[in-house]
Amino acid sequence: MSLRRLRGALLQRGLRSVLSLSAEVAAAATAKQFRQRFSVQPPLTVYVRGSYVSVRVQRGAPQSVLLEADLHASFGWEFMADQDEAGVYIIARRKPLIGALSWATFDLTIPPYAHLALHLTPGSLHFSQFEGKLVVPAQTS
């Protein structure tokens, strides 16, 4: 075997090892799940901003907001959930480049009196056991 072939074979084996190791590390860090309960009282706004997120909303207990978040390819997310006296804020932003394969699902249980403000770029929204008036404004550029 020539020196050139030997170097090629070693390089190929090394690349396979690196890719295999990278895949294992990525698989271990692929998904993270969060569950957070916020104690709330009226008036309340629940604000969700996210890219490539699916949001499922249902009405629940009047004293809390429950967030269950599944972040897939979690290394590609900047994620924050917080609250103040006016509301609960959930923000999920995909990181440039490494976030291209990331997506998330948020299950929200909110009180009946809560206002819901969403900014999805893009995303999907699903309501469960919804009753009441819903106004969706026209899409603007």
Residue pairs with C-beta under 8 A, 6 or more apart in sequence:
1 9
26 73
26 75
29 74
29 75
30 72
30 73
30 74
31 70
31 71
31 72
31 73
31 74
32 70
32 71
32 74
33 68
33 69
33 70
33 71
34 67
34 68
34 69
34 71
34 79
34 81
35 66
35 67
35 68
35 69
36 66
36 67
36 69
36 81
37 64
37 65
37 66
37 67
38 64
38 65
38 66
38 67
38 83
38 88
39 63
39 64
40 63
40 64
40 65
40 83
40 88
40 111
40 114
41 63
42 111
42 113
43 86
43 113
43 115
44 65
44 86
44 87
44 88
44 110
44 111
44 113
44 114
44 115
45 86
45 87
45 88
45 114
45 115
45 116
45 117
46 65
46 87
46 88
46 90
46 108
46 110
46 114
46 115
46 116
46 117
47 87
47 88
47 89
47 90
47 117
47 118
47 119
48 55
48 90
48 91
48 106
48 108
48 116
48 117
48 118
48 119
48 120
49 90
49 91
49 92
49 93
49 118
49 119
49 120
49 121
50 90
50 91
50 92
50 93
50 104
50 106
50 119
50 120
50 121
50 123
51 92
51 93
51 94
51 120
51 121
51 122
51 123
52 94
52 102
52 103
52 104
52 122
52 123
53 92
53 103
53 104
53 105
53 106
53 120
53 123
53 124
54 103
54 104
54 105
54 106
54 123
54 124
54 125
54 126
55 105
55 106
55 108
55 118
55 120
55 123
55 124
55 125
55 126
56 105
56 106
56 107
56 108
56 126
56 127
56 128
57 108
57 109
57 110
57 116
57 125
57 126
57 127
57 128
57 130
58 107
58 108
58 109
58 110
58 127
58 128
58 129
58 130
59 109
59 110
59 111
59 112
59 129
59 130
59 131
60 66
60 109
60 110
60 111
61 109
61 111
62 111
62 112
62 113
63 111
64 109
64 111
65 83
65 88
65 108
65 109
65 110
65 111
65 114
66 107
66 108
66 109
67 81
67 88
67 90
67 106
67 107
67 108
68 106
68 107
68 108
69 79
69 81
69 90
69 92
69 104
69 105
69 106
69 107
70 104
70 105
70 106
71 77
71 79
71 92
71 102
71 104
72 102
72 103
72 104
73 99
73 101
73 102
73 103
74 102
75 98
75 102
76 94
76 95
76 98
76 99
76 100
76 101
76 102
77 92
77 93
77 94
77 95
77 99
77 102
77 104
78 91
78 92
78 93
78 94
78 95
79 91
79 92
79 93
79 104
80 89
80 90
80 91
80 92
81 88
81 89
81 90
81 91
82 88
82 89
83 89
87 115
90 106
90 108
92 104
92 106
93 99
94 100
94 102
95 102
110 116
118 125
127 134
